[in-house]
Amino acid sequence: MKRAIPDDEVTVGTGNIWLDMGWSPEEAEVMSAKVWLTKRIHDRIKELGLTQVKAAKQLGVSQPDVSRLMNIRPTQFSTEKLMSFLRALQLDTDIVIRPKRRKTAGPGVMRVMEAAPA
């Protein structure tokens, strides 16, 4: 039998787990980007049908590193390193810099997104 959870024990999330865990907005933004990049690496390794050993050789890392990537654990890798993995997996990466869309005070936003297939 499941126990009912009183309302005072439930906290509504922000939609960003890193913010909910108490990370600064800047750290949360970077971590969200790293997770997105890592998920794309995971998907690409699957698309190519690579074993973790073959993926490790192609990426120039150890098999345990690939295991971490396949489990979406990007914390030890920089965003630059993750982008180099995407290139090693035969994907193009672009960095686009533009003025903020909203004319509000504060820093700009970092987003990672995938282009529609050609």
Chimera marker file (.cmm) of the C-alpha trace (Angstrom):
<marker_set name="trace">
<marker id="1" x="0.000" y="0.000" z="0.000" r="1" g="1" b="0" radius="0.5"/>
<marker id="2" x="1.403" y="3.380" z="-1.001" r="1" g="1" b="0" radius="0.5"/>
<marker id="3" x="1.637" y="6.100" z="1.598" r="1" g="1" b="0" radius="0.5"/>
<marker id="4" x="-0.062" y="9.388" z="0.735" r="1" g="1" b="0" radius="0.5"/>
<marker id="5" x="2.398" y="12.286" z="0.573" r="1" g="1" b="0" radius="0.5"/>
<marker id="6" x="1.219" y="15.410" z="2.397" r="1" g="1" b="0" radius="0.5"/>
<marker id="7" x="1.316" y="18.618" z="0.325" r="1" g="1" b="0" radius="0.5"/>
<marker id="8" x="3.956" y="20.154" z="2.592" r="1" g="1" b="0" radius="0.5"/>
<marker id="9" x="6.409" y="17.369" z="1.564" r="1" g="1" b="0" radius="0.5"/>
<marker id="10" x="6.115" y="18.086" z="-2.157" r="1" g="1" b="0" radius="0.5"/>
<marker id="11" x="8.144" y="20.817" z="-3.829" r="1" g="1" b="0" radius="0.5"/>
<marker id="12" x="7.335" y="21.831" z="-7.375" r="1" g="1" b="0" radius="0.5"/>
<marker id="13" x="10.476" y="21.878" z="-9.502" r="1" g="1" b="0" radius="0.5"/>
<marker id="14" x="11.656" y="24.700" z="-11.729" r="1" g="1" b="0" radius="0.5"/>
<marker id="15" x="12.126" y="22.443" z="-14.737" r="1" g="1" b="0" radius="0.5"/>
<marker id="16" x="15.902" y="22.573" z="-14.255" r="1" g="1" b="0" radius="0.5"/>
<marker id="17" x="17.132" y="19.876" z="-11.889" r="1" g="1" b="0" radius="0.5"/>
<marker id="18" x="20.451" y="21.667" z="-11.343" r="1" g="1" b="0" radius="0.5"/>
<marker id="19" x="18.688" y="24.819" z="-10.085" r="1" g="1" b="0" radius="0.5"/>
<marker id="20" x="16.461" y="22.653" z="-7.915" r="1" g="1" b="0" radius="0.5"/>
<marker id="21" x="19.581" y="21.085" z="-6.382" r="1" g="1" b="0" radius="0.5"/>
<marker id="22" x="20.885" y="24.518" z="-5.397" r="1" g="1" b="0" radius="0.5"/>
<marker id="23" x="23.389" y="25.177" z="-8.189" r="1" g="1" b="0" radius="0.5"/>
<marker id="24" x="23.839" y="28.772" z="-9.328" r="1" g="1" b="0" radius="0.5"/>
<marker id="25" x="21.968" y="29.738" z="-12.519" r="1" g="1" b="0" radius="0.5"/>
<marker id="26" x="25.287" y="29.885" z="-14.400" r="1" g="1" b="0" radius="0.5"/>
<marker id="27" x="26.361" y="26.423" z="-13.209" r="1" g="1" b="0" radius="0.5"/>
<marker id="28" x="22.906" y="25.008" z="-13.939" r="1" g="1" b="0" radius="0.5"/>
<marker id="29" x="22.981" y="26.410" z="-17.477" r="1" g="1" b="0" radius="0.5"/>
<marker id="30" x="26.402" y="24.881" z="-18.191" r="1" g="1" b="0" radius="0.5"/>
<marker id="31" x="25.411" y="21.531" z="-16.715" r="1" g="1" b="0" radius="0.5"/>
<marker id="32" x="22.194" y="21.437" z="-18.743" r="1" g="1" b="0" radius="0.5"/>
<marker id="33" x="24.223" y="22.048" z="-21.909" r="1" g="1" b="0" radius="0.5"/>
<marker id="34" x="26.709" y="19.326" z="-20.961" r="1" g="1" b="0" radius="0.5"/>
<marker id="35" x="23.905" y="16.833" z="-20.369" r="1" g="1" b="0" radius="0.5"/>
<marker id="36" x="22.353" y="17.681" z="-23.742" r="1" g="1" b="0" radius="0.5"/>
<marker id="37" x="25.699" y="17.243" z="-25.533" r="1" g="1" b="0" radius="0.5"/>
<marker id="38" x="26.327" y="13.973" z="-23.701" r="1" g="1" b="0" radius="0.5"/>
<marker id="39" x="22.893" y="12.664" z="-24.666" r="1" g="1" b="0" radius="0.5"/>
<marker id="40" x="23.673" y="13.417" z="-28.313" r="1" g="1" b="0" radius="0.5"/>
<marker id="41" x="27.021" y="11.586" z="-28.004" r="1" g="1" b="0" radius="0.5"/>
<marker id="42" x="25.189" y="8.607" z="-26.481" r="1" g="1" b="0" radius="0.5"/>
<marker id="43" x="22.652" y="8.612" z="-29.315" r="1" g="1" b="0" radius="0.5"/>
<marker id="44" x="25.363" y="8.898" z="-31.982" r="1" g="1" b="0" radius="0.5"/>
<marker id="45" x="27.355" y="5.979" z="-30.575" r="1" g="1" b="0" radius="0.5"/>
<marker id="46" x="24.148" y="3.908" z="-30.726" r="1" g="1" b="0" radius="0.5"/>
<marker id="47" x="23.384" y="5.136" z="-34.290" r="1" g="1" b="0" radius="0.5"/>
<marker id="48" x="26.847" y="4.075" z="-35.453" r="1" g="1" b="0" radius="0.5"/>
<marker id="49" x="26.526" y="0.696" z="-33.726" r="1" g="1" b="0" radius="0.5"/>
<marker id="50" x="29.819" y="1.169" z="-31.896" r="1" g="1" b="0" radius="0.5"/>
<marker id="51" x="30.802" y="-0.924" z="-28.915" r="1" g="1" b="0" radius="0.5"/>
<marker id="52" x="32.151" y="1.009" z="-25.943" r="1" g="1" b="0" radius="0.5"/>
<marker id="53" x="35.658" y="-0.226" z="-26.794" r="1" g="1" b="0" radius="0.5"/>
<marker id="54" x="35.380" y="0.961" z="-30.410" r="1" g="1" b="0" radius="0.5"/>
<marker id="55" x="33.836" y="4.263" z="-29.320" r="1" g="1" b="0" radius="0.5"/>
<marker id="56" x="36.674" y="4.765" z="-26.826" r="1" g="1" b="0" radius="0.5"/>
<marker id="57" x="39.237" y="4.285" z="-29.567" r="1" g="1" b="0" radius="0.5"/>
<marker id="58" x="37.418" y="6.708" z="-31.887" r="1" g="1" b="0" radius="0.5"/>
<marker id="59" x="37.074" y="9.332" z="-29.123" r="1" g="1" b="0" radius="0.5"/>
<marker id="60" x="40.585" y="8.858" z="-27.725" r="1" g="1" b="0" radius="0.5"/>
<marker id="61" x="39.369" y="8.036" z="-24.211" r="1" g="1" b="0" radius="0.5"/>
<marker id="62" x="39.101" y="4.941" z="-22.033" r="1" g="1" b="0" radius="0.5"/>
<marker id="63" x="36.211" y="2.481" z="-22.105" r="1" g="1" b="0" radius="0.5"/>
<marker id="64" x="35.155" y="3.575" z="-18.570" r="1" g="1" b="0" radius="0.5"/>
<marker id="65" x="34.925" y="7.153" z="-19.909" r="1" g="1" b="0" radius="0.5"/>
<marker id="66" x="32.603" y="5.941" z="-22.673" r="1" g="1" b="0" radius="0.5"/>
<marker id="67" x="30.576" y="4.069" z="-20.061" r="1" g="1" b="0" radius="0.5"/>
<marker id="68" x="30.105" y="7.358" z="-18.180" r="1" g="1" b="0" radius="0.5"/>
<marker id="69" x="29.002" y="9.039" z="-21.404" r="1" g="1" b="0" radius="0.5"/>
<marker id="70" x="26.565" y="6.220" z="-22.158" r="1" g="1" b="0" radius="0.5"/>
<marker id="71" x="25.100" y="6.685" z="-18.678" r="1" g="1" b="0" radius="0.5"/>
<marker id="72" x="24.791" y="10.463" z="-19.290" r="1" g="1" b="0" radius="0.5"/>
<marker id="73" x="27.378" y="11.413" z="-16.657" r="1" g="1" b="0" radius="0.5"/>
<marker id="74" x="29.265" y="14.334" z="-18.258" r="1" g="1" b="0" radius="0.5"/>
<marker id="75" x="30.637" y="16.086" z="-15.174" r="1" g="1" b="0" radius="0.5"/>
<marker id="76" x="34.293" y="15.267" z="-15.768" r="1" g="1" b="0" radius="0.5"/>
<marker id="77" x="34.282" y="16.585" z="-19.341" r="1" g="1" b="0" radius="0.5"/>
<marker id="78" x="34.357" y="20.218" z="-20.444" r="1" g="1" b="0" radius="0.5"/>
<marker id="79" x="31.859" y="21.439" z="-23.011" r="1" g="1" b="0" radius="0.5"/>
<marker id="80" x="34.789" y="21.813" z="-25.421" r="1" g="1" b="0" radius="0.5"/>
<marker id="81" x="35.764" y="18.171" z="-24.914" r="1" g="1" b="0" radius="0.5"/>
<marker id="82" x="32.174" y="17.029" z="-25.423" r="1" g="1" b="0" radius="0.5"/>
<marker id="83" x="32.029" y="19.020" z="-28.660" r="1" g="1" b="0" radius="0.5"/>
<marker id="84" x="35.276" y="17.368" z="-29.799" r="1" g="1" b="0" radius="0.5"/>
<marker id="85" x="33.621" y="13.974" z="-29.184" r="1" g="1" b="0" radius="0.5"/>
<marker id="86" x="30.737" y="15.008" z="-31.451" r="1" g="1" b="0" radius="0.5"/>
<marker id="87" x="33.218" y="15.918" z="-34.186" r="1" g="1" b="0" radius="0.5"/>
<marker id="88" x="35.021" y="12.590" z="-33.714" r="1" g="1" b="0" radius="0.5"/>
<marker id="89" x="31.644" y="10.907" z="-34.212" r="1" g="1" b="0" radius="0.5"/>
<marker id="90" x="31.289" y="12.657" z="-37.596" r="1" g="1" b="0" radius="0.5"/>
<marker id="91" x="28.880" y="15.380" z="-36.499" r="1" g="1" b="0" radius="0.5"/>
<marker id="92" x="29.286" y="19.076" z="-37.236" r="1" g="1" b="0" radius="0.5"/>
<marker id="93" x="29.032" y="21.501" z="-34.329" r="1" g="1" b="0" radius="0.5"/>
<marker id="94" x="28.326" y="25.219" z="-34.578" r="1" g="1" b="0" radius="0.5"/>
<marker id="95" x="28.567" y="27.980" z="-32.021" r="1" g="1" b="0" radius="0.5"/>
<marker id="96" x="26.254" y="30.913" z="-32.695" r="1" g="1" b="0" radius="0.5"/>
<marker id="97" x="26.617" y="34.209" z="-30.858" r="1" g="1" b="0" radius="0.5"/>
<marker id="98" x="23.894" y="36.849" z="-31.147" r="1" g="1" b="0" radius="0.5"/>
<marker id="99" x="22.386" y="39.677" z="-29.121" r="1" g="1" b="0" radius="0.5"/>
<marker id="100" x="19.978" y="38.707" z="-26.363" r="1" g="1" b="0" radius="0.5"/>
<marker id="101" x="16.436" y="38.140" z="-27.572" r="1" g="1" b="0" radius="0.5"/>
<marker id="102" x="14.913" y="39.841" z="-24.544" r="1" g="1" b="0" radius="0.5"/>
<marker id="103" x="15.980" y="43.319" z="-23.592" r="1" g="1" b="0" radius="0.5"/>
<marker id="104" x="16.166" y="42.513" z="-19.872" r="1" g="1" b="0" radius="0.5"/>
<marker id="105" x="19.010" y="43.102" z="-17.461" r="1" g="1" b="0" radius="0.5"/>
<marker id="106" x="21.357" y="40.241" z="-16.718" r="1" g="1" b="0" radius="0.5"/>
<marker id="107" x="23.527" y="37.827" z="-18.630" r="1" g="1" b="0" radius="0.5"/>
<marker id="108" x="22.663" y="36.184" z="-21.921" r="1" g="1" b="0" radius="0.5"/>
<marker id="109" x="21.499" y="32.602" z="-22.188" r="1" g="1" b="0" radius="0.5"/>
<marker id="110" x="23.420" y="29.532" z="-23.319" r="1" g="1" b="0" radius="0.5"/>
<marker id="111" x="21.394" y="27.003" z="-25.283" r="1" g="1" b="0" radius="0.5"/>
<marker id="112" x="22.239" y="23.772" z="-27.059" r="1" g="1" b="0" radius="0.5"/>
<marker id="113" x="19.947" y="22.669" z="-29.842" r="1" g="1" b="0" radius="0.5"/>
<marker id="114" x="20.026" y="20.292" z="-32.754" r="1" g="1" b="0" radius="0.5"/>
<marker id="115" x="19.434" y="21.429" z="-36.311" r="1" g="1" b="0" radius="0.5"/>
<marker id="116" x="16.669" y="19.788" z="-38.280" r="1" g="1" b="0" radius="0.5"/>
<marker id="117" x="17.902" y="17.018" z="-40.581" r="1" g="1" b="0" radius="0.5"/>
<marker id="118" x="18.755" y="18.230" z="-44.083" r="1" g="1" b="0" radius="0.5"/>
<link id1="1" id2="2" r="1" g="1" b="0" radius="0.2"/>
<link id1="2" id2="3" r="1" g="1" b="0" radius="0.2"/>
<link id1="3" id2="4" r="1" g="1" b="0" radius="0.2"/>
<link id1="4" id2="5" r="1" g="1" b="0" radius="0.2"/>
<link id1="5" id2="6" r="1" g="1" b="0" radius="0.2"/>
<link id1="6" id2="7" r="1" g="1" b="0" radius="0.2"/>
<link id1="7" id2="8" r="1" g="1" b="0" radius="0.2"/>
<link id1="8" id2="9" r="1" g="1" b="0" radius="0.2"/>
<link id1="9" id2="10" r="1" g="1" b="0" radius="0.2"/>
<link id1="10" id2="11" r="1" g="1" b="0" radius="0.2"/>
<link id1="11" id2="12" r="1" g="1" b="0" radius="0.2"/>
<link id1="12" id2="13" r="1" g="1" b="0" radius="0.2"/>
<link id1="13" id2="14" r="1" g="1" b="0" radius="0.2"/>
<link id1="14" id2="15" r="1" g="1" b="0" radius="0.2"/>
<link id1="15" id2="16" r="1" g="1" b="0" radius="0.2"/>
<link id1="16" id2="17" r="1" g="1" b="0" radius="0.2"/>
<link id1="17" id2="18" r="1" g="1" b="0" radius="0.2"/>
<link id1="18" id2="19" r="1" g="1" b="0" radius="0.2"/>
<link id1="19" id2="20" r="1" g="1" b="0" radius="0.2"/>
<link id1="20" id2="21" r="1" g="1" b="0" radius="0.2"/>
<link id1="21" id2="22" r="1" g="1" b="0" radius="0.2"/>
<link id1="22" id2="23" r="1" g="1" b="0" radius="0.2"/>
<link id1="23" id2="24" r="1" g="1" b="0" radius="0.2"/>
<link id1="24" id2="25" r="1" g="1" b="0" radius="0.2"/>
<link id1="25" id2="26" r="1" g="1" b="0" radius="0.2"/>
<link id1="26" id2="27" r="1" g="1" b="0" radius="0.2"/>
<link id1="27" id2="28" r="1" g="1" b="0" radius="0.2"/>
<link id1="28" id2="29" r="1" g="1" b="0" radius="0.2"/>
<link id1="29" id2="30" r="1" g="1" b="0" radius="0.2"/>
<link id1="30" id2="31" r="1" g="1" b="0" radius="0.2"/>
<link id1="31" id2="32" r="1" g="1" b="0" radius="0.2"/>
<link id1="32" id2="33" r="1" g="1" b="0" radius="0.2"/>
<link id1="33" id2="34" r="1" g="1" b="0" radius="0.2"/>
<link id1="34" id2="35" r="1" g="1" b="0" radius="0.2"/>
<link id1="35" id2="36" r="1" g="1" b="0" radius="0.2"/>
<link id1="36" id2="37" r="1" g="1" b="0" radius="0.2"/>
<link id1="37" id2="38" r="1" g="1" b="0" radius="0.2"/>
<link id1="38" id2="39" r="1" g="1" b="0" radius="0.2"/>
<link id1="39" id2="40" r="1" g="1" b="0" radius="0.2"/>
<link id1="40" id2="41" r="1" g="1" b="0" radius="0.2"/>
<link id1="41" id2="42" r="1" g="1" b="0" radius="0.2"/>
<link id1="42" id2="43" r="1" g="1" b="0" radius="0.2"/>
<link id1="43" id2="44" r="1" g="1" b="0" radius="0.2"/>
<link id1="44" id2="45" r="1" g="1" b="0" radius="0.2"/>
<link id1="45" id2="46" r="1" g="1" b="0" radius="0.2"/>
<link id1="46" id2="47" r="1" g="1" b="0" radius="0.2"/>
<link id1="47" id2="48" r="1" g="1" b="0" radius="0.2"/>
<link id1="48" id2="49" r="1" g="1" b="0" radius="0.2"/>
<link id1="49" id2="50" r="1" g="1" b="0" radius="0.2"/>
<link id1="50" id2="51" r="1" g="1" b="0" radius="0.2"/>
<link id1="51" id2="52" r="1" g="1" b="0" radius="0.2"/>
<link id1="52" id2="53" r="1" g="1" b="0" radius="0.2"/>
<link id1="53" id2="54" r="1" g="1" b="0" radius="0.2"/>
<link id1="54" id2="55" r="1" g="1" b="0" radius="0.2"/>
<link id1="55" id2="56" r="1" g="1" b="0" radius="0.2"/>
<link id1="56" id2="57" r="1" g="1" b="0" radius="0.2"/>
<link id1="57" id2="58" r="1" g="1" b="0" radius="0.2"/>
<link id1="58" id2="59" r="1" g="1" b="0" radius="0.2"/>
<link id1="59" id2="60" r="1" g="1" b="0" radius="0.2"/>
<link id1="60" id2="61" r="1" g="1" b="0" radius="0.2"/>
<link id1="61" id2="62" r="1" g="1" b="0" radius="0.2"/>
<link id1="62" id2="63" r="1" g="1" b="0" radius="0.2"/>
<link id1="63" id2="64" r="1" g="1" b="0" radius="0.2"/>
<link id1="64" id2="65" r="1" g="1" b="0" radius="0.2"/>
<link id1="65" id2="66" r="1" g="1" b="0" radius="0.2"/>
<link id1="66" id2="67" r="1" g="1" b="0" radius="0.2"/>
<link id1="67" id2="68" r="1" g="1" b="0" radius="0.2"/>
<link id1="68" id2="69" r="1" g="1" b="0" radius="0.2"/>
<link id1="69" id2="70" r="1" g="1" b="0" radius="0.2"/>
<link id1="70" id2="71" r="1" g="1" b="0" radius="0.2"/>
<link id1="71" id2="72" r="1" g="1" b="0" radius="0.2"/>
<link id1="72" id2="73" r="1" g="1" b="0" radius="0.2"/>
<link id1="73" id2="74" r="1" g="1" b="0" radius="0.2"/>
<link id1="74" id2="75" r="1" g="1" b="0" radius="0.2"/>
<link id1="75" id2="76" r="1" g="1" b="0" radius="0.2"/>
<link id1="76" id2="77" r="1" g="1" b="0" radius="0.2"/>
<link id1="77" id2="78" r="1" g="1" b="0" radius="0.2"/>
<link id1="78" id2="79" r="1" g="1" b="0" radius="0.2"/>
<link id1="79" id2="80" r="1" g="1" b="0" radius="0.2"/>
<link id1="80" id2="81" r="1" g="1" b="0" radius="0.2"/>
<link id1="81" id2="82" r="1" g="1" b="0" radius="0.2"/>
<link id1="82" id2="83" r="1" g="1" b="0" radius="0.2"/>
<link id1="83" id2="84" r="1" g="1" b="0" radius="0.2"/>
<link id1="84" id2="85" r="1" g="1" b="0" radius="0.2"/>
<link id1="85" id2="86" r="1" g="1" b="0" radius="0.2"/>
<link id1="86" id2="87" r="1" g="1" b="0" radius="0.2"/>
<link id1="87" id2="88" r="1" g="1" b="0" radius="0.2"/>
<link id1="88" id2="89" r="1" g="1" b="0" radius="0.2"/>
<link id1="89" id2="90" r="1" g="1" b="0" radius="0.2"/>
<link id1="90" id2="91" r="1" g="1" b="0" radius="0.2"/>
<link id1="91" id2="92" r="1" g="1" b="0" radius="0.2"/>
<link id1="92" id2="93" r="1" g="1" b="0" radius="0.2"/>
<link id1="93" id2="94" r="1" g="1" b="0" radius="0.2"/>
<link id1="94" id2="95" r="1" g="1" b="0" radius="0.2"/>
<link id1="95" id2="96" r="1" g="1" b="0" radius="0.2"/>
<link id1="96" id2="97" r="1" g="1" b="0" radius="0.2"/>
<link id1="97" id2="98" r="1" g="1" b="0" radius="0.2"/>
<link id1="98" id2="99" r="1" g="1" b="0" radius="0.2"/>
<link id1="99" id2="100" r="1" g="1" b="0" radius="0.2"/>
<link id1="100" id2="101" r="1" g="1" b="0" radius="0.2"/>
<link id1="101" id2="102" r="1" g="1" b="0" radius="0.2"/>
<link id1="102" id2="103" r="1" g="1" b="0" radius="0.2"/>
<link id1="103" id2="104" r="1" g="1" b="0" radius="0.2"/>
<link id1="104" id2="105" r="1" g="1" b="0" radius="0.2"/>
<link id1="105" id2="106" r="1" g="1" b="0" radius="0.2"/>
<link id1="106" id2="107" r="1" g="1" b="0" radius="0.2"/>
<link id1="107" id2="108" r="1" g="1" b="0" radius="0.2"/>
<link id1="108" id2="109" r="1" g="1" b="0" radius="0.2"/>
<link id1="109" id2="110" r="1" g="1" b="0" radius="0.2"/>
<link id1="110" id2="111" r="1" g="1" b="0" radius="0.2"/>
<link id1="111" id2="112" r="1" g="1" b="0" radius="0.2"/>
<link id1="112" id2="113" r="1" g="1" b="0" radius="0.2"/>
<link id1="113" id2="114" r="1" g="1" b="0" radius="0.2"/>
<link id1="114" id2="115" r="1" g="1" b="0" radius="0.2"/>
<link id1="115" id2="116" r="1" g="1" b="0" radius="0.2"/>
<link id1="116" id2="117" r="1" g="1" b="0" radius="0.2"/>
<link id1="117" id2="118" r="1" g="1" b="0" radius="0.2"/>
</marker_set>
